[in-house]
Amino acid sequence: MHRLTRKEQQARTRSTLLASAQRVFACKGLHRASIDDIAGEAGYTKGAFYANFKSKEELFLVMLDEHFSERLAALEQVTSGGPDLLTQVRRAGDDFVAALRGDEEWCRLFLEFASHASRHEDFRREFVARHRRLREGITALLERRAAELGVEPGIPASSVAQMALAMGHGVAIEQLLDPEDTPEEMFGQMLTLFFTGVATTAAPAV
């Protein structure tokens, strides 16, 4: 039987605490969930928590990093070659909604922490920094795809990325509040209409 190294054991503890935190946050909410709750759910002491994270906020930021990395990787897969742009856009929208429906706890948690960020400046800066990195990643994907198509949109890719993210946040709220009346294909349709409009501003790259 393989004996875990200290580094491997720490990584396992950290991963277990992250999974525990998502369950506890989803059940109790950000403010009612305690560090004791998170550590206890994971089967560890509070000391194990503080050996890995300084606070609930820092733990959530790590969760945010992981989630954003997963979403960006999914977008990279959808937009790497293959079908035409609008088909890729529609698939990206459908994938996003599928992810929301598959993990409503995360959607609820993200919105709760976004609200928390609006009231706590230090946390807001950290939260926004990660959100901007996601937007920069999407901007890079859009710029790469435009180069592959040999076009130069009349709207900066950074603005297009920000608009698409804003639409995604709106869809996430609709899905969370009224899932029965939020069609699975809605975001894909929204993005298709949006990028059809963006395409009309494009000119051949010089």
C-alpha positions as CSV (number, residue, x, y, z in Angstrom):
1,M,0.0,0.0,0.0
2,H,1.3,3.4,-1.0
3,R,2.2,5.6,2.0
4,L,1.3,9.2,1.3
5,T,4.1,11.7,1.5
6,R,3.5,14.8,3.7
7,K,2.9,16.9,0.6
8,E,0.3,14.3,-0.7
9,Q,-1.4,14.2,2.7
10,Q,-1.6,17.9,2.8
11,A,-3.1,18.0,-0.7
12,R,-5.7,15.4,0.3
13,T,-6.6,17.3,3.5
14,R,-7.0,20.6,1.5
15,S,-9.1,18.9,-1.1
16,T,-11.3,17.3,1.5
17,L,-11.8,20.6,3.3
18,L,-12.8,22.3,0.0
19,A,-15.4,19.7,-0.7
20,S,-16.7,19.9,2.9
21,A,-16.9,23.7,2.7
22,Q,-19.1,23.6,-0.4
23,R,-21.5,21.2,1.4
24,V,-21.6,23.2,4.6
25,F,-21.9,26.6,2.8
26,A,-24.8,25.2,0.7
27,C,-26.6,23.9,3.8
28,K,-26.0,26.8,6.2
29,G,-25.0,29.8,4.0
30,L,-21.9,31.8,4.2
31,H,-22.5,33.6,7.5
32,R,-24.0,30.7,9.5
33,A,-21.3,28.3,8.5
34,S,-18.4,28.1,10.9
35,I,-14.9,26.9,10.5
36,D,-15.7,24.3,13.1
37,D,-18.6,23.1,10.9
38,I,-16.3,22.9,7.9
39,A,-13.5,21.0,9.7
40,G,-16.0,18.7,11.4
41,E,-17.8,17.8,8.2
42,A,-14.4,16.9,6.7
43,G,-13.4,14.8,9.7
44,Y,-10.6,17.2,10.8
45,T,-9.9,19.6,13.6
46,K,-10.0,23.4,13.4
47,G,-6.2,23.3,13.5
48,A,-6.2,21.4,10.2
49,F,-8.3,24.1,8.6
50,Y,-6.0,26.9,9.7
51,A,-3.0,24.9,8.5
52,N,-4.4,25.2,5.0
53,F,-6.6,28.4,5.0
54,K,-6.6,31.7,6.9
55,S,-10.4,32.2,6.7
56,K,-13.6,31.1,5.1
57,E,-13.1,33.9,2.6
58,E,-9.6,32.6,1.6
59,L,-11.1,29.1,1.2
60,F,-13.8,30.3,-1.1
61,L,-11.3,32.2,-3.2
62,V,-9.4,28.9,-3.8
63,M,-12.8,27.3,-4.7
64,L,-13.3,30.2,-7.1
65,D,-9.9,29.7,-8.7
66,E,-10.7,26.1,-9.3
67,H,-14.1,26.7,-10.7
68,F,-13.0,29.4,-13.1
69,S,-10.2,27.3,-14.3
70,E,-12.7,24.5,-15.1
71,R,-15.0,26.8,-16.9
72,L,-12.2,28.3,-19.0
73,A,-10.9,24.8,-19.9
74,A,-14.4,23.8,-21.0
75,L,-14.6,27.0,-23.2
76,E,-11.2,26.2,-24.7
77,Q,-12.4,22.7,-25.6
78,V,-15.6,24.0,-27.2
79,T,-13.8,26.7,-29.2
80,S,-10.8,24.7,-30.4
81,G,-11.4,24.2,-34.2
82,G,-14.3,22.1,-35.4
83,P,-17.7,23.7,-36.2
84,D,-18.4,27.2,-37.3
85,L,-18.3,30.1,-34.7
86,L,-22.1,30.3,-34.1
87,T,-22.3,26.5,-33.5
88,Q,-19.4,26.8,-31.0
89,V,-21.2,29.8,-29.3
90,R,-24.4,27.8,-29.0
91,R,-22.6,24.8,-27.5
92,A,-20.8,27.1,-25.0
93,G,-24.1,28.5,-23.9
94,D,-25.6,25.0,-23.5
95,D,-22.6,23.7,-21.6
96,F,-22.8,26.7,-19.2
97,V,-26.5,26.0,-18.4
98,A,-25.8,22.3,-18.0
99,A,-23.1,23.2,-15.5
100,L,-25.5,25.4,-13.6
101,R,-28.2,22.7,-13.5
102,G,-25.6,20.1,-12.4
103,D,-24.4,22.2,-9.5
104,E,-27.0,24.6,-8.2
105,E,-25.2,24.7,-4.9
106,W,-22.2,26.4,-6.5
107,C,-24.4,29.0,-8.3
108,R,-26.1,29.9,-5.0
109,L,-22.7,30.0,-3.2
110,F,-21.2,32.2,-5.9
111,L,-24.0,34.8,-5.7
112,E,-23.9,34.8,-1.9
113,F,-20.1,35.5,-1.9
114,A,-20.6,38.2,-4.6
115,S,-23.1,39.9,-2.3
116,H,-20.6,39.5,0.6
117,A,-17.9,41.1,-1.7
118,S,-20.1,44.2,-2.3
119,R,-19.9,44.9,1.4
120,H,-16.3,44.0,2.2
121,E,-13.7,46.0,0.3
122,D,-10.7,43.7,0.9
123,F,-12.6,40.6,-0.1
124,R,-14.1,42.5,-3.1
125,R,-10.7,43.2,-4.5
126,E,-9.6,39.6,-4.3
127,F,-12.9,38.4,-5.8
128,V,-12.8,40.9,-8.7
129,A,-9.1,40.1,-9.4
130,R,-10.1,36.5,-10.1
131,H,-13.2,37.5,-12.1
132,R,-11.0,39.7,-14.2
133,R,-8.5,36.9,-14.8
134,L,-11.4,34.8,-16.1
135,R,-12.5,37.6,-18.4
136,E,-8.9,38.0,-19.6
137,G,-8.9,34.3,-20.4
138,I,-12.1,34.5,-22.4
139,T,-10.8,37.6,-24.2
140,A,-7.7,35.6,-25.3
141,L,-10.0,32.9,-26.6
142,L,-12.0,35.4,-28.6
143,E,-8.9,37.0,-30.0
144,R,-7.5,33.7,-31.0
145,R,-10.7,32.6,-32.7
146,A,-10.9,36.0,-34.6
147,A,-7.4,35.5,-35.8
148,E,-8.2,32.0,-37.0
149,L,-11.2,33.4,-38.9
150,G,-9.1,36.2,-40.3
151,V,-11.4,39.0,-39.0
152,E,-11.1,41.9,-36.7
153,P,-14.4,42.7,-34.8
154,G,-15.4,46.4,-34.4
155,I,-15.9,45.8,-30.7
156,P,-12.9,45.0,-28.5
157,A,-12.7,41.4,-27.5
158,S,-12.4,42.4,-23.9
159,S,-15.8,44.2,-24.1
160,V,-17.3,41.2,-25.9
161,A,-16.1,39.0,-23.0
162,Q,-17.5,41.3,-20.4
163,M,-20.9,41.5,-22.1
164,A,-21.0,37.7,-22.4
165,L,-20.1,37.2,-18.8
166,A,-22.8,39.7,-17.7
167,M,-25.4,37.7,-19.7
168,G,-24.2,34.5,-18.1
169,H,-24.6,36.0,-14.6
170,G,-28.2,37.0,-15.5
171,V,-29.0,33.5,-16.8
172,A,-27.5,32.1,-13.6
173,I,-29.9,34.2,-11.5
174,E,-32.9,33.1,-13.7
175,Q,-31.9,29.5,-13.4
176,L,-31.5,29.7,-9.6
177,L,-34.8,31.5,-9.0
178,D,-37.0,30.1,-11.7
179,P,-35.5,26.9,-13.1
180,E,-38.8,25.5,-14.3
181,D,-39.4,28.4,-16.6
182,T,-35.8,28.9,-17.8
183,P,-35.3,27.0,-21.0
184,E,-32.0,25.0,-21.3
185,E,-31.3,26.5,-24.7
186,M,-31.9,30.1,-23.7
187,F,-28.3,31.1,-23.0
188,G,-27.2,29.5,-26.2
189,Q,-29.8,31.4,-28.2
190,M,-28.8,34.6,-26.4
191,L,-25.1,34.1,-27.3
192,T,-26.0,33.2,-30.9
193,L,-28.0,36.4,-31.3
194,F,-25.2,38.5,-29.6
195,F,-22.4,37.1,-31.6
196,T,-24.4,37.4,-34.8
197,G,-24.5,41.1,-34.0
198,V,-20.8,41.3,-33.2
199,A,-20.0,39.6,-36.5
200,T,-21.7,42.4,-38.4
201,T,-19.0,44.8,-37.0
202,A,-16.1,42.6,-38.2
203,A,-13.8,43.5,-41.0
204,P,-11.0,41.5,-42.6
205,A,-7.9,41.6,-40.5
206,V,-5.1,43.7,-41.9
